[in-house]
Amino acid sequence: MASAPVAISGFERPAFLKRWRLSGAQLLFLAFVTVQALDGAMSYVGVSLHGPSIEANPLVAWYLGAFGPAVGFTMAKLFAVTCGAVLYVTARYRWVAILTLVYIVFAVGPWVQLLSGSV
C-alpha cells in the first residue's frame, strides 16, 4: 500500500524549478545524484592531497589501489547512483532521502571540514 505524498505547508518551489515541472521524487533523486558527485569529487581531491590511506571505506580503498583514484571513485559512485536509481524506480523514495542525508552528514560534511582546513 502506497503512502500519501508529504506536503510541506508554506513551501513553494523556486521559479526556475516550476518551469521544469519536476516532481518531489525527481528532485530527491537529483539531490542524491548531486551528493554522490560531490562526495566523489571531494574524495578524489582528498586522496590526491592526503594519500589513499585517508579513504575510510575499505572497498573503495581497494578500488583505488587496483584501478587508481579516477577509475576507483568513478566505479564506486556509478554503483551508488545505480543503487539509488533502483530505489527510485521501485518508489522507495524514503530510502533515497535517508541515504542522501546519510551521505551529506557522513561523507560530504567531513570532506568539507577536512578540505577547508577546519580539522
C-alpha positions in Angstrom: 0.0 0.0 0.0 1.5 3.3 -1.0 1.6 6.2 1.4 0.3 9.7 0.5 2.9 12.3 -0.6 4.2 14.5 2.1 3.2 18.2 1.7 5.0 21.0 3.5 2.7 23.9 4.1 4.0 27.3 3.1 6.7 25.7 0.8 6.7 26.9 -2.8 9.2 25.7 -5.4 11.5 28.3 -6.7 10.6 29.8 -10.1 13.4 28.0 -12.0 12.1 24.6 -10.8 8.5 25.4 -11.7 9.5 25.7 -15.3 10.8 22.1 -15.4 7.8 20.6 -13.5 9.9 18.1 -11.6 8.2 16.0 -9.0 9.3 15.8 -5.5 10.7 12.3 -6.1 12.6 13.6 -9.1 14.1 16.4 -7.1 15.0 14.0 -4.4 16.8 11.7 -6.9 18.6 14.7 -8.4 19.8 15.7 -4.9 21.0 12.1 -4.3 23.0 12.2 -7.6 24.4 15.6 -6.8 25.5 14.5 -3.3 27.2 11.4 -4.9 29.0 13.6 -7.4 30.2 16.0 -4.6 31.4 13.0 -2.5 33.3 11.6 -5.4 34.9 14.9 -6.3 35.9 15.7 -2.8 37.1 12.2 -2.2 39.3 12.4 -5.2 40.7 15.8 -4.1 41.2 14.4 -0.5 43.0 11.3 -1.7 45.2 13.5 -4.1 46.2 15.7 -1.2 46.4 13.3 1.7 47.1 9.9 0.0 44.8 6.8 -0.4 45.0 6.0 3.4 42.5 8.8 4.0 39.7 6.8 2.4 37.7 5.2 5.1 35.6 2.8 3.0 37.7 -0.4 2.6 36.0 -1.4 -0.6 36.6 2.0 -2.2 40.2 1.9 -0.9 40.7 -1.4 -2.7 39.3 0.1 -5.9 41.8 2.9 -5.5 44.7 0.5 -5.1 43.5 -1.7 -8.0 42.4 0.9 -10.6 43.7 4.3 -9.4 41.7 7.2 -7.9 39.9 8.4 -11.0 38.6 4.9 -12.1 38.1 3.8 -8.5 35.9 6.7 -7.4 34.0 6.6 -10.7 33.2 2.9 -10.3 32.1 3.5 -6.6 29.9 6.5 -7.4 28.3 4.8 -10.5 27.5 1.8 -8.3 26.0 4.1 -5.7 23.9 6.0 -8.2 22.7 2.7 -9.8 21.6 1.5 -6.4 19.8 4.8 -5.8 18.2 4.5 -9.2 16.9 1.1 -8.3 15.4 2.6 -5.1 13.9 5.5 -7.1 12.4 3.3 -9.8 10.8 1.0 -7.2 9.3 4.0 -5.5 11.5 3.7 -2.3 11.7 7.5 -2.1 12.1 7.5 1.7 15.2 5.4 1.4 16.6 7.7 -1.2 16.0 10.6 1.2 17.6 8.8 4.1 20.7 7.8 2.0 21.0 11.4 0.8 21.1 12.7 4.3 23.5 10.0 5.4 25.9 10.9 2.7 25.6 14.6 3.5 26.3 14.0 7.2 28.9 11.2 7.0 30.6 11.8 3.7 30.3 15.3 2.3 30.3 17.1 5.6 33.6 15.5 6.8 35.3 16.2 3.4 34.1 19.8 3.6 35.7 20.2 7.0 38.9 18.4 6.1 39.4 20.2 2.8 38.6 23.6 4.2 41.3 23.2 6.9 38.8 23.2 9.8 40.1 19.8 11.1 
